[in-house]
Amino acid sequence: MTVKKMKRRAILAFVQNKPGTLNKISMMIRRKMYNVDTLTVCKAKPLGVSRMTFTLREDDEARVLQLIRQLEKFTEVIRAKELDPDTSYWREVAIIKFELGKKTLEKLQKTYQFEILDSQPHDIHIIQIAGPTDRLDRFLEDLGAEHLIEIARTGVTALDK
């Protein structure tokens, strides 16, 4: 049985930076039966405003527009929109701990240009890699699950061009 891969969407919302805002938005998304892939939140330029970026999977344009309209109905939401992957930058950061020989590590570093944060005995390394999600996914595939010890990923953040 083949599982259909749905289109990944990034929604950007500028919201009031106050307690309960994230909960209110996440409850509405849950009621709409969406599973959030990633969520990042940070303070925005205007004082008292936060920038929220979340990704989810949905092929139906009408459902995405409905979600955005419902977000904008909340008094805590200043504005919300979908970010077009062709006119915005989507990036993610991962810190990865793995066990790998020096020669293979050097080969991967030439390909992916990651930063080595620490090298420990027994060929254990901790690196930081940043870029589009598919780049991080390709790195992990090339690394191989058998070498992976631990991973921490930030989730997608995005910005219009």
Backbone as JSON Lines, residues from 0, in Angstrom:
{"i":0,"aa":"M","n":[0.84,-1.19,0.0],"ca":[0.0,0.0,0.0],"c":[0.88,1.24,0.0]}
{"i":1,"aa":"T","n":[0.66,2.14,-0.94],"ca":[1.44,3.37,-1.05],"c":[0.75,4.48,-0.27]}
{"i":2,"aa":"V","n":[1.55,5.18,0.55],"ca":[1.02,6.3,1.31],"c":[1.28,7.57,0.51]}
{"i":3,"aa":"K","n":[0.23,8.35,0.27],"ca":[0.35,9.59,-0.48],"c":[1.0,10.65,0.39]}
{"i":4,"aa":"K","n":[2.01,11.3,-0.14],"ca":[2.7,12.37,0.58],"c":[2.0,13.68,0.26]}
{"i":5,"aa":"M","n":[1.48,14.32,1.27],"ca":[0.74,15.57,1.08],"c":[1.7,16.74,1.01]}
{"i":6,"aa":"K","n":[1.22,17.83,0.44],"ca":[2.02,19.05,0.28],"c":[2.29,19.69,1.64]}
{"i":7,"aa":"R","n":[3.55,20.04,1.85],"ca":[3.93,20.71,3.09],"c":[3.62,22.2,2.97]}
{"i":8,"aa":"R","n":[2.99,22.74,3.99],"ca":[2.59,24.15,4.02],"c":[3.25,24.84,5.21]}
{"i":9,"aa":"A","n":[3.68,26.07,5.02],"ca":[4.2,26.88,6.12],"c":[3.25,28.06,6.32]}
{"i":10,"aa":"I","n":[2.76,28.18,7.53],"ca":[1.85,29.28,7.89],"c":[2.61,30.21,8.83]}
{"i":11,"aa":"L","n":[2.58,31.5,8.51],"ca":[3.22,32.52,9.32],"c":[2.13,33.34,9.98]}
{"i":12,"aa":"A","n":[2.24,33.51,11.3],"ca":[1.27,34.32,12.02],"c":[2.01,35.27,12.95]}
{"i":13,"aa":"F","n":[1.65,36.54,12.89],"ca":[2.14,37.51,13.87],"c":[1.05,37.61,14.93]}
{"i":14,"aa":"V","n":[1.45,37.36,16.17],"ca":[0.48,37.27,17.27],"c":[0.92,38.12,18.44]}
{"i":15,"aa":"Q","n":[-0.04,38.44,19.3],"ca":[0.29,39.15,20.53],"c":[1.09,38.22,21.42]}
{"i":16,"aa":"N","n":[2.15,38.73,21.99],"ca":[3.02,37.95,22.86],"c":[2.44,37.98,24.27]}
{"i":17,"aa":"K","n":[1.49,37.06,24.5],"ca":[0.88,36.99,25.83],"c":[0.51,35.55,26.14]}
{"i":18,"aa":"P","n":[0.42,35.22,27.43],"ca":[0.1,33.84,27.82],"c":[-1.23,33.36,27.22]}
{"i":19,"aa":"G","n":[-1.23,32.12,26.77],"ca":[-2.44,31.51,26.26],"c":[-2.61,31.58,24.75]}
{"i":20,"aa":"T","n":[-1.85,32.45,24.08],"ca":[-2.01,32.6,22.63],"c":[-1.66,31.31,21.9]}
{"i":21,"aa":"L","n":[-0.52,30.73,22.21],"ca":[-0.11,29.49,21.56],"c":[-1.12,28.38,21.81]}
{"i":22,"aa":"N","n":[-1.59,28.26,23.03],"ca":[-2.57,27.23,23.36],"c":[-3.86,27.42,22.56]}
{"i":23,"aa":"K","n":[-4.34,28.64,22.47],"ca":[-5.58,28.91,21.75],"c":[-5.44,28.53,20.27]}
{"i":24,"aa":"I","n":[-4.32,28.88,19.68],"ca":[-4.09,28.57,18.27],"c":[-3.93,27.06,18.07]}
{"i":25,"aa":"S","n":[-3.15,26.42,18.93],"ca":[-2.93,24.98,18.77],"c":[-4.22,24.19,18.98]}
{"i":26,"aa":"M","n":[-5.08,24.63,19.87],"ca":[-6.36,23.94,20.08],"c":[-7.24,24.06,18.83]}
{"i":27,"aa":"M","n":[-7.23,25.21,18.18],"ca":[-8.02,25.38,16.97],"c":[-7.47,24.48,15.85]}
{"i":28,"aa":"I","n":[-6.16,24.4,15.73],"ca":[-5.55,23.54,14.72],"c":[-5.88,22.07,15.0]}
{"i":29,"aa":"R","n":[-5.85,21.69,16.25],"ca":[-6.19,20.31,16.63],"c":[-7.65,20.0,16.27]}
{"i":30,"aa":"R","n":[-8.55,20.94,16.55],"ca":[-9.96,20.73,16.22],"c":[-10.17,20.53,14.72]}
{"i":31,"aa":"K","n":[-9.32,21.14,13.92],"ca":[-9.41,20.99,12.46],"c":[-8.73,19.7,11.98]}
{"i":32,"aa":"M","n":[-8.24,18.91,12.93],"ca":[-7.64,17.61,12.65],"c":[-6.33,17.7,11.87]}
{"i":33,"aa":"Y","n":[-5.56,18.74,12.12],"ca":[-4.24,18.85,11.52],"c":[-3.2,18.36,12.52]}
{"i":34,"aa":"N","n":[-2.14,17.79,11.99],"ca":[-0.98,17.45,12.8],"c":[0.12,18.43,12.41]}
{"i":35,"aa":"V","n":[0.58,19.22,13.36],"ca":[1.63,20.19,13.09],"c":[2.95,19.45,12.98]}
{"i":36,"aa":"D","n":[3.67,19.64,11.85],"ca":[4.98,19.03,11.66],"c":[6.03,19.74,12.5]}
{"i":37,"aa":"T","n":[6.08,21.07,12.37],"ca":[7.06,21.87,13.12],"c":[6.4,23.16,13.59]}
{"i":38,"aa":"L","n":[6.97,23.72,14.65],"ca":[6.48,24.98,15.2],"c":[7.66,25.76,15.75]}
{"i":39,"aa":"T","n":[7.81,26.99,15.31],"ca":[8.82,27.88,15.88],"c":[8.16,29.19,16.23]}
{"i":40,"aa":"V","n":[8.57,29.75,17.35],"ca":[8.02,31.02,17.81],"c":[9.17,31.87,18.33]}
{"i":41,"aa":"C","n":[9.16,33.16,17.98],"ca":[10.17,34.08,18.51],"c":[9.56,35.47,18.6]}
{"i":42,"aa":"K","n":[10.23,36.34,19.33],"ca":[9.78,37.72,19.42],"c":[9.98,38.39,18.08]}
{"i":43,"aa":"A","n":[9.05,39.27,17.72],"ca":[9.12,40.0,16.46],"c":[9.55,41.44,16.74]}
{"i":44,"aa":"K","n":[9.75,42.19,15.69],"ca":[10.23,43.57,15.8],"c":[9.32,44.46,16.65]}
{"i":45,"aa":"P","n":[8.02,44.56,16.37],"ca":[7.21,45.4,17.26],"c":[7.17,44.79,18.67]}
{"i":46,"aa":"L","n":[7.39,45.58,19.67],"ca":[7.36,45.13,21.06],"c":[6.0,44.51,21.37]}
{"i":47,"aa":"G","n":[6.0,43.35,22.01],"ca":[4.76,42.69,22.38],"c":[4.18,41.79,21.31]}
{"i":48,"aa":"V","n":[4.93,41.59,20.22],"ca":[4.46,40.75,19.11],"c":[5.42,39.56,18.95]}
{"i":49,"aa":"S","n":[4.85,38.4,18.69],"ca":[5.64,37.21,18.4],"c":[5.38,36.76,16.97]}
{"i":50,"aa":"R","n":[6.37,36.11,16.41],"ca":[6.29,35.57,15.06],"c":[6.21,34.05,15.19]}
{"i":51,"aa":"M","n":[5.14,33.47,14.7],"ca":[4.9,32.03,14.8],"c":[4.91,31.43,13.41]}
{"i":52,"aa":"T","n":[5.75,30.42,13.21],"ca":[5.79,29.7,11.94],"c":[5.5,28.24,12.24]}
{"i":53,"aa":"F","n":[4.49,27.69,11.59],"ca":[4.24,26.26,11.76],"c":[4.03,25.63,10.4]}
{"i":54,"aa":"T","n":[4.42,24.36,10.32],"ca":[4.23,23.62,9.08],"c":[3.29,22.46,9.33]}
{"i":55,"aa":"L","n":[2.52,22.16,8.31],"ca":[1.6,21.03,8.32],"c":[1.46,20.53,6.9]}
{"i":56,"aa":"R","n":[0.77,19.44,6.74],"ca":[0.61,18.85,5.4],"c":[-0.86,18.9,4.99]}
{"i":57,"aa":"E","n":[-1.08,19.5,3.8],"ca":[-2.45,19.63,3.29],"c":[-2.39,19.92,1.8]}
{"i":58,"aa":"D","n":[-3.16,19.18,1.01],"ca":[-3.24,19.41,-0.43],"c":[-4.35,20.37,-0.81]}
{"i":59,"aa":"D","n":[-5.39,20.46,0.0],"ca":[-6.58,21.24,-0.31],"c":[-6.37,22.73,0.0]}
{"i":60,"aa":"E","n":[-6.29,23.53,-1.08],"ca":[-6.09,24.98,-0.94],"c":[-7.2,25.62,-0.1]}
{"i":61,"aa":"A","n":[-8.42,25.2,-0.3],"ca":[-9.56,25.78,0.42],"c":[-9.43,25.56,1.92]}
{"i":62,"aa":"R","n":[-8.98,24.38,2.32],"ca":[-8.8,24.1,3.76],"c":[-7.72,24.98,4.37]}
{"i":63,"aa":"V","n":[-6.65,25.23,3.62],"ca":[-5.57,26.09,4.12],"c":[-6.07,27.52,4.25]}
{"i":64,"aa":"L","n":[-6.79,28.01,3.25],"ca":[-7.34,29.37,3.33],"c":[-8.32,29.5,4.49]}
{"i":65,"aa":"Q","n":[-9.13,28.48,4.71],"ca":[-10.07,28.49,5.83],"c":[-9.32,28.55,7.17]}
{"i":66,"aa":"L","n":[-8.25,27.78,7.29],"ca":[-7.44,27.8,8.5],"c":[-6.88,29.19,8.76]}
{"i":67,"aa":"I","n":[-6.36,29.83,7.73],"ca":[-5.79,31.17,7.87],"c":[-6.88,32.17,8.27]}
{"i":68,"aa":"R","n":[-8.05,32.1,7.62],"ca":[-9.15,33.0,7.97],"c":[-9.58,32.81,9.42]}
{"i":69,"aa":"Q","n":[-9.6,31.56,9.88],"ca":[-9.99,31.31,11.27],"c":[-8.92,31.8,12.24]}
{"i":70,"aa":"L","n":[-7.66,31.67,11.87],"ca":[-6.6,32.23,12.71],"c":[-6.78,33.73,12.87]}
{"i":71,"aa":"E","n":[-7.07,34.4,11.76],"ca":[-7.19,35.86,11.78],"c":[-8.41,36.35,12.56]}
{"i":72,"aa":"K","n":[-9.35,35.46,12.87],"ca":[-10.5,35.84,13.69],"c":[-10.14,36.01,15.16]}
{"i":73,"aa":"F","n":[-9.05,35.36,15.59],"ca":[-8.63,35.5,16.98],"c":[-8.12,36.92,17.22]}
{"i":74,"aa":"T","n":[-8.51,37.52,18.33],"ca":[-8.05,38.87,18.65],"c":[-6.54,38.91,18.87]}
{"i":75,"aa":"E","n":[-5.95,37.77,19.26],"ca":[-4.51,37.71,19.52],"c":[-3.68,37.65,18.23]}
{"i":76,"aa":"V","n":[-4.33,37.33,17.11],"ca":[-3.61,37.2,15.83],"c":[-3.69,38.53,15.09]}
{"i":77,"aa":"I","n":[-2.54,39.09,14.81],"ca":[-2.46,40.37,14.1],"c":[-2.65,40.14,12.61]}
{"i":78,"aa":"R","n":[-1.93,39.15,12.08],"ca":[-2.14,38.74,10.69],"c":[-1.53,37.36,10.5]}
{"i":79,"aa":"A","n":[-2.05,36.66,9.5],"ca":[-1.56,35.32,9.19],"c":[-1.58,35.13,7.68]}
{"i":80,"aa":"K","n":[-0.66,34.3,7.19],"ca":[-0.62,34.01,5.76],"c":[0.18,32.74,5.53]}
{"i":81,"aa":"E","n":[-0.03,32.16,4.35],"ca":[0.78,31.03,3.94],"c":[2.02,31.56,3.23]}
{"i":82,"aa":"L","n":[3.16,30.94,3.5],"ca":[4.39,31.31,2.83],"c":[4.61,30.4,1.62]}
{"i":83,"aa":"D","n":[4.78,31.01,0.48],"ca":[5.02,30.27,-0.76],"c":[6.48,29.82,-0.78]}
{"i":84,"aa":"P","n":[6.74,28.52,-0.95],"ca":[8.13,28.05,-0.94],"c":[8.99,28.65,-2.06]}
{"i":85,"aa":"D","n":[8.36,29.14,-3.13],"ca":[9.12,29.73,-4.24],"c":[9.51,31.19,-3.97]}
{"i":86,"aa":"T","n":[8.82,31.84,-3.03],"ca":[9.12,33.25,-2.75],"c":[9.5,33.48,-1.29]}
{"i":87,"aa":"S","n":[9.96,32.42,-0.64],"ca":[10.39,32.55,0.76],"c":[11.51,31.55,1.03]}
{"i":88,"aa":"Y","n":[12.21,31.78,2.11],"ca":[13.27,30.88,2.55],"c":[12.76,30.05,3.71]}
{"i":89,"aa":"W","n":[12.88,28.73,3.61],"ca":[12.51,27.81,4.68],"c":[13.8,27.17,5.17]}
{"i":90,"aa":"R","n":[14.1,27.3,6.46],"ca":[15.34,26.75,6.99],"c":[15.1,26.05,8.31]}
{"i":91,"aa":"E","n":[16.04,25.16,8.63],"ca":[15.97,24.37,9.85],"c":[17.41,24.14,10.32]}
{"i":92,"aa":"V","n":[17.58,23.93,11.61],"ca":[18.89,23.62,12.19],"c":[18.77,22.31,12.95]}
{"i":93,"aa":"A","n":[19.82,21.5,12.87],"ca":[19.86,20.25,13.64],"c":[21.22,20.13,14.32]}
{"i":94,"aa":"I","n":[21.21,19.63,15.53],"ca":[22.42,19.25,16.25],"c":[22.35,17.73,16.33]}
{"i":95,"aa":"I","n":[23.4,17.09,15.82],"ca":[23.37,15.63,15.66],"c":[24.6,15.0,16.31]}
{"i":96,"aa":"K","n":[24.35,13.97,17.08],"ca":[25.42,13.18,17.7],"c":[25.43,11.82,17.03]}
{"i":97,"aa":"F","n":[26.62,11.42,16.55],"ca":[26.71,10.15,15.84],"c":[28.11,9.56,16.0]}
{"i":98,"aa":"E","n":[28.21,8.29,15.63],"ca":[29.48,7.58,15.67],"c":[29.88,7.26,14.23]}
{"i":99,"aa":"L","n":[31.06,7.74,13.84],"ca":[31.48,7.6,12.45],"c":[32.99,7.78,12.35]}
{"i":100,"aa":"G","n":[33.63,6.99,11.51],"ca":[35.07,7.1,11.29],"c":[35.45,8.42,10.67]}
{"i":101,"aa":"K","n":[36.71,8.81,10.89],"ca":[37.21,10.12,10.47],"c":[37.12,10.33,8.96]}
{"i":102,"aa":"K","n":[37.47,9.34,8.16],"ca":[37.44,9.5,6.69],"c":[36.02,9.73,6.18]}
{"i":103,"aa":"T","n":[35.08,8.98,6.69],"ca":[33.69,9.15,6.28],"c":[33.16,10.49,6.75]}
{"i":104,"aa":"L","n":[33.56,10.9,7.95],"ca":[33.16,12.22,8.48],"c":[33.66,13.33,7.56]}
{"i":105,"aa":"E","n":[34.92,13.25,7.15],"ca":[35.49,14.28,6.27],"c":[34.77,14.32,4.93]}
{"i":106,"aa":"K","n":[34.42,13.16,4.41],"ca":[33.69,13.1,3.13],"c":[32.31,13.76,3.27]}
{"i":107,"aa":"L","n":[31.6,13.46,4.36],"ca":[30.29,14.09,4.58],"c":[30.44,15.59,4.8]}
{"i":108,"aa":"Q","n":[31.49,16.01,5.48],"ca":[31.68,17.44,5.73],"c":[31.92,18.2,4.43]}
{"i":109,"aa":"K","n":[32.64,17.6,3.48],"ca":[32.86,18.25,2.19],"c":[31.54,18.41,1.45]}
{"i":110,"aa":"T","n":[30.68,17.42,1.56],"ca":[29.39,17.45,0.86],"c":[28.41,18.41,1.52]}
{"i":111,"aa":"Y","n":[28.34,18.38,2.86],"ca":[27.28,19.11,3.57],"c":[27.76,20.35,4.31]}
{"i":112,"aa":"Q","n":[29.06,20.54,4.44],"ca":[29.64,21.74,5.05],"c":[29.01,22.08,6.4]}
{"i":113,"aa":"F","n":[28.95,21.1,7.29],"ca":[28.41,21.31,8.63],"c":[29.53,21.75,9.56]}
{"i":114,"aa":"E","n":[29.14,22.22,10.73],"ca":[30.09,22.64,11.76],"c":[30.26,21.52,12.78]}
{"i":115,"aa":"I","n":[31.5,21.15,13.04],"ca":[31.77,20.15,14.07],"c":[31.85,20.88,15.41]}
{"i":116,"aa":"L","n":[30.93,20.53,16.31],"ca":[30.89,21.16,17.63],"c":[31.81,20.45,18.61]}
{"i":117,"aa":"D","n":[31.92,19.11,18.47],"ca":[32.71,18.32,19.41],"c":[33.06,16.98,18.79]}
{"i":118,"aa":"S","n":[34.26,16.53,19.05],"ca":[34.67,15.17,18.69],"c":[35.14,14.49,19.95]}
{"i":119,"aa":"Q","n":[34.59,13.31,20.21],"ca":[34.85,12.58,21.44],"c":[35.56,11.27,21.11]}
{"i":120,"aa":"P","n":[36.07,10.59,22.14],"ca":[36.7,9.28,21.89],"c":[35.71,8.31,21.21]}
{"i":121,"aa":"H","n":[36.25,7.3,20.57],"ca":[35.49,6.25,19.9],"c":[34.72,6.77,18.68]}
{"i":122,"aa":"D","n":[35.28,7.79,18.02],"ca":[34.7,8.33,16.78],"c":[33.27,8.87,16.97]}
{"i":123,"aa":"I","n":[33.02,9.46,18.12],"ca":[31.72,10.08,18.37],"c":[31.85,11.57,18.12]}
{"i":124,"aa":"H","n":[30.93,12.11,17.32],"ca":[30.99,13.51,16.92],"c":[29.63,14.17,17.15]}
{"i":125,"aa":"I","n":[29.69,15.46,17.44],"ca":[28.48,16.27,17.53],"c":[28.65,17.41,16.54]}
{"i":126,"aa":"I","n":[27.67,17.52,15.64],"ca":[27.76,18.54,14.59],"c":[26.48,19.38,14.57]}
{"i":127,"aa":"Q","n":[26.6,20.53,13.92],"ca":[25.45,21.39,13.66],"c":[25.34,21.54,12.15]}
{"i":128,"aa":"I","n":[24.14,21.34,11.64],"ca":[23.89,21.5,10.2],"c":[22.62,22.34,10.04]}
{"i":129,"aa":"A","n":[22.66,23.25,9.07],"ca":[21.53,24.14,8.83],"c":[21.21,24.17,7.35]}
{"i":130,"aa":"G","n":[19.95,24.44,7.06],"ca":[19.54,24.58,5.67],"c":[18.11,24.13,5.48]}
{"i":131,"aa":"P","n":[17.72,23.96,4.22],"ca":[16.37,23.47,3.95],"c":[16.19,22.06,4.54]}
{"i":132,"aa":"T","n":[14.98,21.74,4.92],"ca":[14.68,20.45,5.54],"c":[15.15,19.28,4.69]}
{"i":133,"aa":"D","n":[14.98,19.36,3.37],"ca":[15.4,18.24,2.53],"c":[16.92,18.03,2.57]}
{"i":134,"aa":"R","n":[17.68,19.09,2.79],"ca":[19.15,18.96,2.93],"c":[19.48,18.18,4.21]}
{"i":135,"aa":"L","n":[18.81,18.53,5.3],"ca":[19.03,17.81,6.55],"c":[18.61,16.35,6.42]}
{"i":136,"aa":"D","n":[17.49,16.13,5.75],"ca":[17.02,14.75,5.53],"c":[18.01,13.94,4.7]}
{"i":137,"aa":"R","n":[18.57,14.57,3.66],"ca":[19.57,13.88,2.83],"c":[20.82,13.55,3.64]}
{"i":138,"aa":"F","n":[21.25,14.5,4.5],"ca":[22.42,14.24,5.34],"c":[22.17,13.02,6.23]}
{"i":139,"aa":"L","n":[21.01,12.98,6.87],"ca":[20.7,11.86,7.76],"c":[20.64,10.54,7.0]}
{"i":140,"aa":"E","n":[20.13,10.58,5.79],"ca":[20.08,9.37,4.97],"c":[21.5,8.91,4.61]}
{"i":141,"aa":"D","n":[22.35,9.87,4.22],"ca":[23.74,9.53,3.89],"c":[24.52,9.07,5.12]}
{"i":142,"aa":"L","n":[24.21,9.64,6.27],"ca":[24.86,9.24,7.52],"c":[24.51,7.79,7.85]}
{"i":143,"aa":"G","n":[23.24,7.46,7.72],"ca":[22.77,6.11,8.04],"c":[22.29,6.01,9.47]}
{"i":144,"aa":"A","n":[21.12,5.47,9.65],"ca":[20.49,5.36,10.98],"c":[21.34,4.58,11.96]}
{"i":145,"aa":"E","n":[22.13,3.64,11.46],"ca":[22.96,2.82,12.34],"c":[24.06,3.63,13.04]}
{"i":146,"aa":"H","n":[24.38,4.83,12.53],"ca":[25.43,5.67,13.12],"c":[24.86,6.73,14.06]}
{"i":147,"aa":"L","n":[23.58,6.98,13.96],"ca":[22.92,8.05,14.71],"c":[22.79,7.67,16.19]}
{"i":148,"aa":"I","n":[23.19,8.6,17.06],"ca":[23.03,8.41,18.51],"c":[21.88,9.28,19.03]}
{"i":149,"aa":"E","n":[21.89,10.55,18.64],"ca":[20.86,11.47,19.12],"c":[20.77,12.65,18.16]}
{"i":150,"aa":"I","n":[19.56,13.22,18.07],"ca":[19.34,14.37,17.2],"c":[18.36,15.33,17.84]}
{"i":151,"aa":"A","n":[18.61,16.63,17.65],"ca":[17.69,17.68,18.07],"c":[17.51,18.61,16.87]}
{"i":152,"aa":"R","n":[16.25,18.77,16.43],"ca":[15.95,19.63,15.29],"c":[15.07,20.79,15.74]}
{"i":153,"aa":"T","n":[15.32,21.97,15.16],"ca":[14.58,23.16,15.58],"c":[13.18,23.22,15.01]}
{"i":154,"aa":"G","n":[12.97,22.62,13.87],"ca":[11.73,22.84,13.15],"c":[11.94,23.97,12.15]}
{"i":155,"aa":"V","n":[11.04,24.08,11.22],"ca":[11.18,25.04,10.13],"c":[10.88,26.45,10.6]}
{"i":156,"aa":"T","n":[11.71,27.38,10.19],"ca":[11.39,28.79,10.29],"c":[11.5,29.34,8.89]}
{"i":157,"aa":"A","n":[10.74,30.37,8.58],"ca":[10.69,30.85,7.2],"c":[10.56,32.37,7.17]}
{"i":158,"aa":"L","n":[11.01,32.92,6.03],"ca":[11.0,34.37,5.85],"c":[10.77,34.66,4.37]}
{"i":159,"aa":"D","n":[9.89,35.63,4.08],"ca":[9.68,36.06,2.69],"c":[10.96,36.64,2.11]}
{"i":160,"aa":"K","n":[11.12,36.46,0.79],"ca":[12.29,37.04,0.1],"c":[12.12,38.54,0.01]}
